[in-house]
Structures are given as C-alpha cells and as structure tokens.
Amino acid sequence: MELSEDQLIEAIARVLSGEEPGVVVGIGDDAAIVRPGSGQAVLTTDLLVEGVHFERGTISARDLGAKAITVNVSDIAAMAASPRYALVSLAVPAGIEAAWVIELYGGMRDVCAEHALALVGGDTNRADLVVLSVTVVGEVAPGRALLRSGAGAGDAIVVTGSLGGAAGGLTLSLAADASSLLSQPWARALLEAFERPVARVGEAQVLARAGATAMMDLSDGLAKDLSRLCLASGVGARVRTANVPVAPALAAGADALGVDALQLALSGGEDYELLATMPMNALEAATEELRDGFGVALTQVGEIVEGAGMIAVGPGGEERVLEPAGWDHFARG
Amino acid sequence: MELSEDQLIEAIARVLSGEEPGVVVGIGDDAAIVRPGSGQAVLTTDLLVEGVHFERGTISARDLGAKAITVNVSDIAAMAASPRYALVSLAVPAGIEAAWVIELYGGMRDVCAEHALALVGGDTNRADLVVLSVTVVGEVAPGRALLRSGAGAGDAIVVTGSLGGAAGGLTLSLAADASSLLSQPWARALLEAFERPVARVGEAQVLARAGATAMMDLSDGLAKDLSRLCLASGVGARVRTANVPVAPALAAGADALGVDALQLALSGGEDYELLATMPMNALEAATEELRDGFGVALTQVGEIVEGAGMIAVGPGGEERVLEPAGWDHFARG
C-alpha cells in the first residue's frame, strides 16, 4: 500500500499517544514546542541506516523502533541525565508496508513510554533504503552531568550488566546455520541482547550519586570506548581480563558460534551497558544499590592509571597492550 | 583517503568553531549539554538523502551543508522562534573524500554563523549513500509561537519573496542542456535559489509582531502547504493567481526550460519563503517593515474564507479548484 507523506504523518500521529506532559505543540506543525525544565538541556542524535546498522530481514520493525530510541536514551543516560523528548526522521523505500511503519513507531512508543519520553516531532521521506534518525532531548541539573573527562588515577573502572551479548546476537543473526541454533536458550538470549538492548537510565543516576567520576555508554565495545574515556580524561587504564563480565549466553554459545567470548566482550559493540570510573571506596555501596534496586550487576574490570594507553592483565598476571579495537560503524562500509 | 569515525569526529570538531555561548558540553561526549533559555524550546529535524533530496554531482558539498541547516532553521523561523543549537548526523560512502566532508561542515558552519546557531553534536556513519540528518533547537517566548492553526476567515494570505525559483533551479539542474544555459543570468539565479535557499528568521519575527495569525514555511509548494495551513485552521482559501509572485528568474527562463512559471510557483517546493495569514489592516505596516528592514517583498496572494478547500481565481475572475498538488518527497521515490 502506498502512503503519501501527509497520510504517513497522520498514521504516525495516531499511533503515538496524545497529550504528553511538557509538550505545547506536538507532531504536525513546522516544529514542536516543549516547556523547558529547570535544568540544562542534553542533546543527542543517532542515525540508523539499513545495511549498516541493521538488516530488515533479521530484525522486526518493532525491535528496530525500540532500539532506535534506546540507543539515544542510552547516550542521555550516560550523562546521568533524564530523557524528556524525542524527534524521529524516517526514510522508507517505496514498497514498504504501512504495517511495518506502524510497528516501527509502536516499538518507539514502547521505549518512550518506559522512560516517560514524549515523541514530539519528525520528518518522513522516501529513500532506496530505510534510514531512521532519532534525536533525544534530556535534562540534567546544572553541574550534575557525568562527562568522559573526569576519570583520575586510582579510580576503579566498572561496567554494568554483562558484555558481548549484542555482538554474539549479531554474529548469530549473520550465521548460515542460525535457524538450527535458535532452539537453544543461549541463542534466543543473544538475539534479545542484540535486538532489544536496554538503556541504563536509573542505573546511571545511581552511579552518579555514588560518586562516579566519568561515565559513557558502551556502544562500540569496551576496549574502544574505554580508550575514548582515557583520552578524554588524560589517563591510562589497566583491565583485568578475568574480571570482564562475559554475557552468560555468549559464554554458552561461543563454541557453537565459533567465536572467542572474551574477545567479543572486549570489542563487540551495541551492549549499551554503562562504563564508569569511581573511587575504590564508592564501589561497594554502588554495587549493592544497583543489585538491590535494579537487579543489575556492577563489575570492576580494572583501574585507571597515570599516563596513557591501556594494558590488559591476563589471569596469570601476564600483561599485553590492549588495542582500542572495537566496533567502528564508520570503518565497516 | 579513509577516515575512521574518531578521525572524522576530530576533523569535524576542528572545522567547527570553539566556544559558543550557551554550550556547556559540545561535540565529543555522549551528548551535548546546553544552558536553557528563558523561553520554550522549539524542536525540528529534517533528513536529506542522496538521490531523493539532492544529487552529489549537482550540488557542492558546501551548498549542501548550508541547505541542510537552512531548511531546519526555516522550520524554527516559521514558528516565529529563534534558532539556538544544531545537531548533525552524517552517513557517507566509503570512497568519500575527506575534503568533501570538511566542505560540507564548512557550509553548515556558514549558516550557523549567520544565524548565531551553535553546532553542538552529532553522529557519523558509513552508508552506501550520503545521508544527512539535522536537528535544530530554537527558543520562543511562551505563547508567542505562530502555529499553522490560527488563520481566520477574512485574513489576508501573504508570502515573502518570490516563488518557484528553487523548482526552476531543480528543473535546470536535471535538464540535458543545462550547461549551455548556464551563461544566462536567470539560470544562475535559479540554481542559486535551489542550492542556497535563505531562511527568513528575522522576517518571521516581523510578521509575528505585525499580528500574523498563522505561519509556516514553503517547503513543498504554495498549493500544498496552504492546504495544510487551511486544514490545521479549519478554513478555506481563495488564491488570486495573478498576484502570485513568480520568481523573476523563473519568468525569464520558463520558455527555455519548457515549464509553466505560474505552475512551478504554485506547486514547486523548497523555496523556504514564509506563508502567513494576517488581518487585512496589518498588511501595509508589515509590508513596509519587511521592505525597509530586509529588502524583502511581502505579497498578498489571496484571502482566507470560511469552509474548506482552495479556489484559484484567474486574472479574468474565472474560478477553479486549486488542488493541493505539490512537492511530496514521500511520493517521489
């Protein structure tokens, strides 16, 4: 079924909920108008392109919509800020089903509802492939944002949850024998990690209150993202590889997938867990609060050191340079 | 030359100016942080896809960058708001020249500087074609925004500047004999209108102060955009075709291009002039202020009537239904 731009905007406006707090003018005018909060505005945007970030055959429209919002909410969370408003631009090929577009917006709405985020505007277009651009506006009290640049020597390096699950899910979705593996519980868990990542909004605010000194979200893999945090903070890092929390489903499926689980946990992208640094003495309380409040593990994977560069320390104490190799959407094409 | 994502972000950060008023955290962290203004936040986003909105062979990177910012600033202007911050997501094919990307950001910077807009963040990706997504955050005093929904029967329908120039430029750029026509002054003027549209920020604020009741920018052509304004306001319109300000360069080149100048002025897109409605008695002062302050014409093209639908009134008084046919990026693909 063919939709004109006006028809599509109308369908999208219908699938989105009506009155939202703070929204003065929503979808349908030249721009949206929102009431400002009392804090500073936090702005982030992310572009998802078919064939680069996703394949339409291997992710449902609903999961894609959810993920597009989640990856932006995760960037807001990584500043210890609260997401408030989302804008969505969509380009779709001529042959797209209306139902696919409605499902896509349904997935976006799910995640927006979960984080009390209002979807206030956007833009629709034709293109030869699906392009989805999401902008999220958040809010943070002045001076309370956590940047990448605050890590100091002696800080613990911590991550939330477990790592490598999303990269395992991507590997699985590209595997020739994927369908024969899908009866395995680990396989479904890996796909879930890849297709339905979760943004750690509340967890980030716990880490900020607990005294975290720097924070970012893990979109491009621990090694690469930690190298960025170190560069921004002017420090180095030592990572104890035995402490890296490999996703249990990845550990279970690594042999069947023919991958090195630790390697994926270090360099796989799109986990959207938090990477933070904090004083050693803040670690215990933060760990307890995340576990009790969110059921989410906080794991120390290393420590910040003076200087530059990263060292991986193996189980037997052996050391090697940890290269900032990771997921580079830009290098893939 | 191949650039990694980090190298590209660094190059972009270099081409962009440094400290900007209101920017707490700019490019390089998970998100940007800006100080809120005293007004309400106005949000808009627009996606430009190669092959749909532009062809890389027919527009320079600098013009493309400038236009990507301008079309968003125009949406902010159409709310009678002031643009403050921009976010840019870019996807480029693997073979792109670094110089092309730098020029693109140079064009964005030009327009940002013109409107005192800070480019505070974004995202870079690979894709098989160039995709550019821009979000602009603006500001407006509470209750002062001009929506599409405020037009009332008896209001004059006005447009700034002249119409059809951009569509003429697009027609020319696609013409087989384009290069032989480029020695003509009208041809260069049409290309300029298409490649370097201007956002009417100050003009919009004049119209708002003068008492405009509804406003939008002309991105999809007068007929289509006016139909949207009428629908939002629950009114109809009568357009006097003899009064439609056809771009002089289009009038000069229409025969050579084989187009109907009035038709393009009614249905051609991407002029980014303002379409507004205002009480008849506000027209004279507004016209003088735009002419004296900006050197921009304000032309009454018709009036708002009760009911629904649009009528075109010809030079001899003959009437026909004016169909909302125009530029539909969505229908093109």
Chai-1 contact restraints between the chains, C-beta under 6 A:
chainA,res_idxA,chainB,res_idxB,connection_type,confidence,min_distance_angstrom,max_distance_angstrom,comment,restraint_id
A,S4,B,D328,contact,1.0,0.0,6.0,A-B,restraint_1
A,S4,B,F330,contact,1.0,0.0,6.0,A-B,restraint_2
A,S4,B,A331,contact,1.0,0.0,6.0,A-B,restraint_3
A,E5,B,D328,contact,1.0,0.0,6.0,A-B,restraint_4
A,E5,B,F330,contact,1.0,0.0,6.0,A-B,restraint_5
A,V24,B,Q40,contact,1.0,0.0,6.0,A-B,restraint_6
A,D29,B,L147,contact,1.0,0.0,6.0,A-B,restraint_7
A,D29,B,R148,contact,1.0,0.0,6.0,A-B,restraint_8
A,D30,B,D75,contact,1.0,0.0,6.0,A-B,restraint_9
A,D30,B,A78,contact,1.0,0.0,6.0,A-B,restraint_10
A,D30,B,M79,contact,1.0,0.0,6.0,A-B,restraint_11
A,D30,B,M216,contact,1.0,0.0,6.0,A-B,restraint_12
A,A31,B,V42,contact,1.0,0.0,6.0,A-B,restraint_13
A,A31,B,L43,contact,1.0,0.0,6.0,A-B,restraint_14
A,A31,B,T44,contact,1.0,0.0,6.0,A-B,restraint_15
A,A31,B,D75,contact,1.0,0.0,6.0,A-B,restraint_16
A,A31,B,I76,contact,1.0,0.0,6.0,A-B,restraint_17
A,A31,B,M79,contact,1.0,0.0,6.0,A-B,restraint_18
A,A32,B,L43,contact,1.0,0.0,6.0,A-B,restraint_19
A,I33,B,Q40,contact,1.0,0.0,6.0,A-B,restraint_20
A,I33,B,V42,contact,1.0,0.0,6.0,A-B,restraint_21
A,I33,B,A145,contact,1.0,0.0,6.0,A-B,restraint_22
A,V34,B,A41,contact,1.0,0.0,6.0,A-B,restraint_23
A,R35,B,Q40,contact,1.0,0.0,6.0,A-B,restraint_24
A,P36,B,P36,contact,1.0,0.0,6.0,A-B,restraint_25
A,P36,B,A41,contact,1.0,0.0,6.0,A-B,restraint_26
A,Q40,B,V24,contact,1.0,0.0,6.0,A-B,restraint_27
A,Q40,B,I33,contact,1.0,0.0,6.0,A-B,restraint_28
A,Q40,B,R35,contact,1.0,0.0,6.0,A-B,restraint_29
A,A41,B,V34,contact,1.0,0.0,6.0,A-B,restraint_30
A,A41,B,P36,contact,1.0,0.0,6.0,A-B,restraint_31
A,V42,B,A31,contact,1.0,0.0,6.0,A-B,restraint_32
A,V42,B,I33,contact,1.0,0.0,6.0,A-B,restraint_33
A,L43,B,A31,contact,1.0,0.0,6.0,A-B,restraint_34
A,L43,B,A32,contact,1.0,0.0,6.0,A-B,restraint_35
A,L43,B,L87,contact,1.0,0.0,6.0,A-B,restraint_36
A,L43,B,G121,contact,1.0,0.0,6.0,A-B,restraint_37
A,T44,B,A31,contact,1.0,0.0,6.0,A-B,restraint_38
A,T45,B,L87,contact,1.0,0.0,6.0,A-B,restraint_39
A,T45,B,S89,contact,1.0,0.0,6.0,A-B,restraint_40
A,T45,B,D123,contact,1.0,0.0,6.0,A-B,restraint_41
A,T45,B,T135,contact,1.0,0.0,6.0,A-B,restraint_42
A,D46,B,D123,contact,1.0,0.0,6.0,A-B,restraint_43
A,L47,B,S89,contact,1.0,0.0,6.0,A-B,restraint_44
A,L47,B,A91,contact,1.0,0.0,6.0,A-B,restraint_45
A,L47,B,D123,contact,1.0,0.0,6.0,A-B,restraint_46
A,L47,B,N125,contact,1.0,0.0,6.0,A-B,restraint_47
A,L47,B,S133,contact,1.0,0.0,6.0,A-B,restraint_48
A,V49,B,A91,contact,1.0,0.0,6.0,A-B,restraint_49
A,V49,B,A127,contact,1.0,0.0,6.0,A-B,restraint_50
A,V52,B,R126,contact,1.0,0.0,6.0,A-B,restraint_51
A,V52,B,A127,contact,1.0,0.0,6.0,A-B,restraint_52
A,D75,B,D30,contact,1.0,0.0,6.0,A-B,restraint_53
A,D75,B,A31,contact,1.0,0.0,6.0,A-B,restraint_54
A,I76,B,A31,contact,1.0,0.0,6.0,A-B,restraint_55
A,A78,B,D30,contact,1.0,0.0,6.0,A-B,restraint_56
A,M79,B,D30,contact,1.0,0.0,6.0,A-B,restraint_57
A,M79,B,A31,contact,1.0,0.0,6.0,A-B,restraint_58
A,L87,B,L43,contact,1.0,0.0,6.0,A-B,restraint_59
A,L87,B,T45,contact,1.0,0.0,6.0,A-B,restraint_60
A,S89,B,T45,contact,1.0,0.0,6.0,A-B,restraint_61
A,S89,B,L47,contact,1.0,0.0,6.0,A-B,restraint_62
A,S89,B,S133,contact,1.0,0.0,6.0,A-B,restraint_63
A,A91,B,L47,contact,1.0,0.0,6.0,A-B,restraint_64
A,A91,B,V49,contact,1.0,0.0,6.0,A-B,restraint_65
A,A94,B,G333,contact,1.0,0.0,6.0,A-B,restraint_66
A,G121,B,L43,contact,1.0,0.0,6.0,A-B,restraint_67
A,D123,B,T45,contact,1.0,0.0,6.0,A-B,restraint_68
A,D123,B,D46,contact,1.0,0.0,6.0,A-B,restraint_69
A,D123,B,L47,contact,1.0,0.0,6.0,A-B,restraint_70
A,T124,B,F330,contact,1.0,0.0,6.0,A-B,restraint_71
A,N125,B,L47,contact,1.0,0.0,6.0,A-B,restraint_72
A,N125,B,H329,contact,1.0,0.0,6.0,A-B,restraint_73
A,R126,B,V52,contact,1.0,0.0,6.0,A-B,restraint_74
A,R126,B,F330,contact,1.0,0.0,6.0,A-B,restraint_75
A,R126,B,R332,contact,1.0,0.0,6.0,A-B,restraint_76
A,R126,B,G333,contact,1.0,0.0,6.0,A-B,restraint_77
A,A127,B,V49,contact,1.0,0.0,6.0,A-B,restraint_78
A,A127,B,V52,contact,1.0,0.0,6.0,A-B,restraint_79
A,V131,B,V131,contact,1.0,0.0,6.0,A-B,restraint_80
A,S133,B,L47,contact,1.0,0.0,6.0,A-B,restraint_81
A,S133,B,S89,contact,1.0,0.0,6.0,A-B,restraint_82
A,S133,B,S133,contact,1.0,0.0,6.0,A-B,restraint_83
A,T135,B,T45,contact,1.0,0.0,6.0,A-B,restraint_84
A,T135,B,T135,contact,1.0,0.0,6.0,A-B,restraint_85
A,A145,B,I33,contact,1.0,0.0,6.0,A-B,restraint_86
A,L147,B,D29,contact,1.0,0.0,6.0,A-B,restraint_87
A,R148,B,D29,contact,1.0,0.0,6.0,A-B,restraint_88
A,M216,B,D30,contact,1.0,0.0,6.0,A-B,restraint_89
A,D328,B,S4,contact,1.0,0.0,6.0,A-B,restraint_90
A,D328,B,E5,contact,1.0,0.0,6.0,A-B,restraint_91
A,H329,B,N125,contact,1.0,0.0,6.0,A-B,restraint_92
A,F330,B,S4,contact,1.0,0.0,6.0,A-B,restraint_93
A,F330,B,E5,contact,1.0,0.0,6.0,A-B,restraint_94
A,F330,B,T124,contact,1.0,0.0,6.0,A-B,restraint_95
A,F330,B,R126,contact,1.0,0.0,6.0,A-B,restraint_96
A,A331,B,S4,contact,1.0,0.0,6.0,A-B,restraint_97
A,R332,B,R126,contact,1.0,0.0,6.0,A-B,restraint_98
A,G333,B,A94,contact,1.0,0.0,6.0,A-B,restraint_99
A,G333,B,R126,contact,1.0,0.0,6.0,A-B,restraint_100
